[in-house]
Amino acid sequence: MEIKTSNTILYCRKWKAMVSFYQTKLGLKINTSKEWFVEFKLNERSCLSIADESRASIDSNLGKGITITVGNL
């Protein structure tokens, strides 16, 4: 399988603060935004997403884990 895209999803308890950090401090551009999920564009083929754990089916694990997704879109 040839991987053409990738996205790392971070599930956060302090979602608004994390979105602000990645947007303001790191200067990442928002690719997609919903009430509980923001996807930042890292480059043409990769993204970093921040999800509000209170609205997701996955807990934050207090920084002990992340979810990495890959696709061939």
N, CA, C and O atoms as a GROMACS GRO file, in nm:
protein
  292
    1MET      N    1   0.084  -0.118   0.000
    1MET     CA    2   0.000   0.000   0.000
    1MET      C    3   0.088   0.125   0.000
    1MET      O    4   0.182   0.135   0.079
    2GLU      N    5   0.059   0.216  -0.086
    2GLU     CA    6   0.129   0.344  -0.089
    2GLU      C    7   0.052   0.445  -0.004
    2GLU      O    8  -0.064   0.475  -0.033
    3ILE      N    9   0.115   0.497   0.099
    3ILE     CA   10   0.050   0.596   0.185
    3ILE      C   11   0.063   0.733   0.119
    3ILE      O   12   0.173   0.780   0.090
    4LYS      N   13  -0.053   0.796   0.097
    4LYS     CA   14  -0.053   0.927   0.030
    4LYS      C   15  -0.085   1.042   0.124
    4LYS      O   16  -0.049   1.156   0.097
    5THR      N   17  -0.152   1.012   0.235
    5THR     CA   18  -0.184   1.117   0.332
    5THR      C   19  -0.166   1.061   0.473
    5THR      O   20  -0.171   0.940   0.495
    6SER      N   21  -0.147   1.152   0.569
    6SER     CA   22  -0.141   1.109   0.709
    6SER      C   23  -0.200   1.218   0.797
    6SER      O   24  -0.196   1.336   0.764
    7ASN      N   25  -0.255   1.176   0.911
    7ASN     CA   26  -0.314   1.268   1.007
    7ASN      C   27  -0.289   1.213   1.146
    7ASN      O   28  -0.319   1.097   1.173
    8THR      N   29  -0.235   1.294   1.234
    8THR     CA   30  -0.219   1.259   1.375
    8THR      C   31  -0.329   1.330   1.451
    8THR      O   32  -0.348   1.451   1.436
    9ILE      N   33  -0.402   1.255   1.534
    9ILE     CA   34  -0.514   1.312   1.609
    9ILE      C   35  -0.480   1.310   1.758
    9ILE      O   36  -0.450   1.205   1.814
   10LEU      N   37  -0.485   1.428   1.820
   10LEU     CA   38  -0.462   1.441   1.964
   10LEU      C   39  -0.596   1.466   2.032
   10LEU      O   40  -0.668   1.559   1.996
   11TYR      N   41  -0.629   1.383   2.130
   11TYR     CA   42  -0.753   1.398   2.206
   11TYR      C   43  -0.720   1.474   2.333
   11TYR      O   44  -0.636   1.431   2.412
   12CYS      N   45  -0.788   1.587   2.354
   12CYS     CA   46  -0.748   1.679   2.461
   12CYS      C   47  -0.862   1.710   2.557
   12CYS      O   48  -0.978   1.721   2.516
   13ARG      N   49  -0.828   1.724   2.684
   13ARG     CA   50  -0.924   1.769   2.785
   13ARG      C   51  -0.940   1.921   2.778
   13ARG      O   52  -1.051   1.972   2.792
   14LYS      N   53  -0.832   1.992   2.757
   14LYS     CA   54  -0.836   2.138   2.747
   14LYS      C   55  -0.830   2.176   2.599
   14LYS      O   56  -0.734   2.236   2.552
   15TRP      N   57  -0.935   2.138   2.528
   15TRP     CA   58  -0.940   2.148   2.383
   15TRP      C   59  -0.920   2.291   2.331
   15TRP      O   60  -0.835   2.313   2.244
   16LYS      N   61  -0.995   2.386   2.383
   16LYS     CA   62  -0.984   2.524   2.335
   16LYS      C   63  -0.843   2.580   2.353
   16LYS      O   64  -0.791   2.648   2.265
   17ALA      N   65  -0.781   2.551   2.466
   17ALA     CA   66  -0.645   2.597   2.492
   17ALA      C   67  -0.546   2.533   2.395
   17ALA      O   68  -0.454   2.599   2.348
   18MET      N   69  -0.566   2.406   2.365
   18MET     CA   70  -0.476   2.336   2.272
   18MET      C   71  -0.492   2.389   2.130
   18MET      O   72  -0.392   2.408   2.060
   19VAL      N   73  -0.615   2.413   2.087
   19VAL     CA   74  -0.638   2.469   1.954
   19VAL      C   75  -0.571   2.605   1.944
   19VAL      O   76  -0.504   2.635   1.846
   20SER      N   77  -0.589   2.688   2.046
   20SER     CA   78  -0.526   2.820   2.049
   20SER      C   79  -0.374   2.809   2.042
   20SER      O   80  -0.311   2.885   1.969
   21PHE      N   81  -0.314   2.716   2.118
   21PHE     CA   82  -0.170   2.698   2.117
   21PHE      C   83  -0.119   2.664   1.977
   21PHE      O   84  -0.026   2.728   1.928
   22TYR      N   85  -0.178   2.565   1.913
   22TYR     CA   86  -0.132   2.524   1.782
   22TYR      C   87  -0.154   2.631   1.676
   22TYR      O   88  -0.074   2.646   1.584
   23GLN      N   89  -0.263   2.707   1.690
   23GLN     CA   90  -0.292   2.812   1.592
   23GLN      C   91  -0.210   2.938   1.619
   23GLN      O   92  -0.152   2.995   1.526
   24THR      N   93  -0.204   2.982   1.744
   24THR     CA   94  -0.138   3.108   1.778
   24THR      C   95   0.012   3.094   1.796
   24THR      O   96   0.090   3.166   1.734
   25LYS      N   97   0.053   3.004   1.881
   25LYS     CA   98   0.195   2.990   1.913
   25LYS      C   99   0.275   2.921   1.802
   25LYS      O  100   0.387   2.962   1.772
   26LEU      N  101   0.218   2.816   1.742
   26LEU     CA  102   0.290   2.744   1.637
   26LEU      C  103   0.259   2.796   1.497
   26LEU      O  104   0.330   2.765   1.401
   27GLY      N  105   0.153   2.876   1.486
   27GLY     CA  106   0.119   2.937   1.358
   27GLY      C  107   0.063   2.841   1.254
   27GLY      O  108   0.074   2.867   1.134
   28LEU      N  109   0.004   2.730   1.298
   28LEU     CA  110  -0.052   2.635   1.203
   28LEU      C  111  -0.183   2.687   1.144
   28LEU      O  112  -0.261   2.752   1.214
   29LYS      N  113  -0.206   2.660   1.018
   29LYS     CA  114  -0.327   2.703   0.948
   29LYS      C  115  -0.435   2.597   0.962
   29LYS      O  116  -0.408   2.478   0.948
   30ILE      N  117  -0.558   2.641   0.989
   30ILE     CA  118  -0.671   2.549   1.002
   30ILE      C  119  -0.716   2.503   0.865
   30ILE      O  120  -0.740   2.583   0.775
   31ASN      N  121  -0.726   2.372   0.850
   31ASN     CA  122  -0.773   2.310   0.726
   31ASN      C  123  -0.923   2.282   0.735
   31ASN      O  124  -0.997   2.307   0.640
   32THR      N  125  -0.967   2.229   0.849
   32THR     CA  126  -1.108   2.196   0.874
   32THR      C  127  -1.138   2.227   1.020
   32THR      O  128  -1.055   2.203   1.107
   33SER      N  129  -1.258   2.280   1.046
   33SER     CA  130  -1.295   2.313   1.183
   33SER      C  131  -1.440   2.276   1.208
   33SER      O  132  -1.528   2.307   1.128
   34LYS      N  133  -1.464   2.208   1.321
   34LYS     CA  134  -1.599   2.176   1.368
   34LYS      C  135  -1.607   2.218   1.514
   34LYS      O  136  -1.509   2.270   1.568
   35GLU      N  137  -1.721   2.198   1.577
   35GLU     CA  138  -1.740   2.241   1.716
   35GLU      C  139  -1.648   2.170   1.814
   35GLU      O  140  -1.623   2.222   1.922
   36TRP      N  141  -1.598   2.054   1.780
   36TRP     CA  142  -1.517   1.975   1.872
   36TRP      C  143  -1.389   1.919   1.810
   36TRP      O  144  -1.318   1.842   1.873
   37PHE      N  145  -1.361   1.958   1.688
   37PHE     CA  146  -1.250   1.898   1.613
   37PHE      C  147  -1.190   2.002   1.518
   37PHE      O  148  -1.262   2.066   1.442
   38VAL      N  149  -1.059   2.019   1.524
   38VAL     CA  150  -0.990   2.111   1.433
   38VAL      C  151  -0.874   2.036   1.368
   38VAL      O  152  -0.797   1.968   1.435
   39GLU      N  153  -0.865   2.049   1.236
   39GLU     CA  154  -0.755   1.986   1.162
   39GLU      C  155  -0.663   2.096   1.110
   39GLU      O  156  -0.707   2.187   1.039
   40PHE      N  157  -0.536   2.088   1.145
   40PHE     CA  158  -0.436   2.183   1.100
   40PHE      C  159  -0.357   2.121   0.986
   40PHE      O  160  -0.322   2.003   0.989
   41LYS      N  161  -0.328   2.200   0.887
   41LYS     CA  162  -0.249   2.154   0.773
   41LYS      C  163  -0.101   2.170   0.806
   41LYS      O  164  -0.054   2.280   0.836
   42LEU      N  165  -0.028   2.059   0.800
   42LEU     CA  166   0.117   2.064   0.823
   42LEU      C  167   0.192   2.083   0.691
   42LEU      O  168   0.287   2.161   0.683
   43ASN      N  169   0.147   2.011   0.589
   43ASN     CA  170   0.200   2.026   0.454
   43ASN      C  171   0.096   1.971   0.356
   43ASN      O  172  -0.018   1.947   0.396
   44GLU      N  173   0.132   1.950   0.233
   44GLU     CA  174   0.034   1.906   0.133
   44GLU      C  175  -0.023   1.768   0.161
   44GLU      O  176  -0.131   1.735   0.112
   45ARG      N  177   0.046   1.687   0.239
   45ARG     CA  178   0.000   1.550   0.261
   45ARG      C  179  -0.019   1.511   0.406
   45ARG      O  180  -0.061   1.398   0.434
   46SER      N  181   0.009   1.599   0.500
   46SER     CA  182  -0.010   1.563   0.639
   46SER      C  183  -0.079   1.671   0.720
   46SER      O  184  -0.064   1.791   0.695
   47CYS      N  185  -0.155   1.624   0.819
   47CYS     CA  186  -0.231   1.712   0.906
   47CYS      C  187  -0.213   1.671   1.051
   47CYS      O  188  -0.173   1.558   1.081
   48LEU      N  189  -0.243   1.764   1.139
   48LEU     CA  190  -0.247   1.739   1.282
   48LEU      C  191  -0.384   1.785   1.330
   48LEU      O  192  -0.424   1.899   1.306
   49SER      N  193  -0.456   1.696   1.397
   49SER     CA  194  -0.591   1.730   1.443
   49SER      C  195  -0.597   1.732   1.594
   49SER      O  196  -0.528   1.656   1.663
   50ILE      N  197  -0.683   1.821   1.646
   50ILE     CA  198  -0.707   1.833   1.789
   50ILE      C  199  -0.855   1.805   1.810
   50ILE      O  200  -0.941   1.874   1.754
   51ALA      N  201  -0.886   1.703   1.891
   51ALA     CA  202  -1.025   1.665   1.918
   51ALA      C  203  -1.056   1.685   2.065
   51ALA      O  204  -0.973   1.656   2.152
   52ASP      N  205  -1.175   1.734   2.094
   52ASP     CA  206  -1.222   1.752   2.231
   52ASP      C  207  -1.264   1.615   2.284
   52ASP      O  208  -1.360   1.556   2.235
   53GLU      N  209  -1.193   1.565   2.384
   53GLU     CA  210  -1.221   1.430   2.434
   53GLU      C  211  -1.363   1.416   2.489
   53GLU      O  212  -1.419   1.307   2.488
   54SER      N  213  -1.422   1.527   2.536
   54SER     CA  214  -1.558   1.518   2.591
   54SER      C  215  -1.662   1.493   2.482
   54SER      O  216  -1.775   1.452   2.513
   55ARG      N  217  -1.627   1.516   2.357
   55ARG     CA  218  -1.718   1.495   2.245
   55ARG      C  219  -1.676   1.377   2.157
   55ARG      O  220  -1.744   1.346   2.059
   56ALA      N  221  -1.565   1.312   2.190
   56ALA     CA  222  -1.512   1.203   2.109
   56ALA      C  223  -1.535   1.069   2.179
   56ALA      O  224  -1.568   1.064   2.297
   57SER      N  225  -1.516   0.963   2.105
   57SER     CA  226  -1.531   0.829   2.163
   57SER      C  227  -1.400   0.777   2.222
   57SER      O  228  -1.394   0.666   2.274
   58ILE      N  229  -1.295   0.858   2.214
   58ILE     CA  230  -1.163   0.820   2.264
   58ILE      C  231  -1.120   0.922   2.371
   58ILE      O  232  -1.131   1.042   2.350
   59ASP      N  233  -1.073   0.872   2.484
   59ASP     CA  234  -1.025   0.959   2.592
   59ASP      C  235  -0.887   1.012   2.560
   59ASP      O  236  -0.818   0.959   2.472
   60SER      N  237  -0.846   1.116   2.630
   60SER     CA  238  -0.716   1.179   2.607
   60SER      C  239  -0.600   1.095   2.659
   60SER      O  240  -0.488   1.109   2.609
   61ASN      N  241  -0.621   1.008   2.755
   61ASN     CA  242  -0.515   0.929   2.818
   61ASN      C  243  -0.409   1.017   2.882
   61ASN      O  244  -0.297   0.972   2.907
   62LEU      N  245  -0.444   1.140   2.910
   62LEU     CA  246  -0.356   1.234   2.980
   62LEU      C  247  -0.218   1.244   2.917
   62LEU      O  248  -0.118   1.247   2.988
   63GLY      N  249  -0.212   1.248   2.786
   63GLY     CA  250  -0.086   1.262   2.715
   63GLY      C  251  -0.009   1.133   2.697
   63GLY      O  252   0.105   1.137   2.652
   64LYS      N  253  -0.067   1.020   2.732
   64LYS     CA  254   0.003   0.893   2.724
   64LYS      C  255  -0.012   0.823   2.590
   64LYS      O  256   0.048   0.718   2.568
   65GLY      N  257  -0.091   0.879   2.498
   65GLY     CA  258  -0.108   0.812   2.369
   65GLY      C  259  -0.168   0.903   2.264
   65GLY      O  260  -0.232   1.003   2.296
   66ILE      N  261  -0.147   0.867   2.139
   66ILE     CA  262  -0.202   0.941   2.026
   66ILE      C  263  -0.258   0.841   1.925
   66ILE      O  264  -0.228   0.722   1.931
   67THR      N  265  -0.338   0.890   1.832
   67THR     CA  266  -0.389   0.809   1.722
   67THR      C  267  -0.330   0.862   1.594
   67THR      O  268  -0.335   0.982   1.568
   68ILE      N  269  -0.275   0.774   1.514
   68ILE     CA  270  -0.219   0.813   1.384
   68ILE      C  271  -0.300   0.744   1.276
   68ILE      O  272  -0.318   0.622   1.280
   69THR      N  273  -0.349   0.822   1.181
   69THR     CA  274  -0.426   0.764   1.070
   69THR      C  275  -0.351   0.786   0.940
   69THR      O  276  -0.286   0.889   0.922
   70VAL      N  277  -0.360   0.690   0.852
   70VAL     CA  278  -0.298   0.703   0.719
   70VAL      C  279  -0.400   0.662   0.614
   70VAL      O  280  -0.490   0.582   0.641
   71GLY      N  281  -0.385   0.716   0.496
   71GLY     CA  282  -0.477   0.682   0.388
   71GLY      C  283  -0.412   0.694   0.252
   71GLY      O  284  -0.300   0.742   0.240
   72ASN      N  285  -0.482   0.650   0.153
   72ASN     CA  286  -0.431   0.659   0.016
   72ASN      C  287  -0.528   0.732  -0.074
   72ASN      O  288  -0.554   0.688  -0.186
   73LEU      N  289  -0.582   0.842  -0.026
   73LEU     CA  290  -0.676   0.922  -0.104
   73LEU      C  291  -0.611   0.987  -0.223
   73LEU      O  292  -0.678   1.057  -0.299
   0.00000   0.00000   0.00000
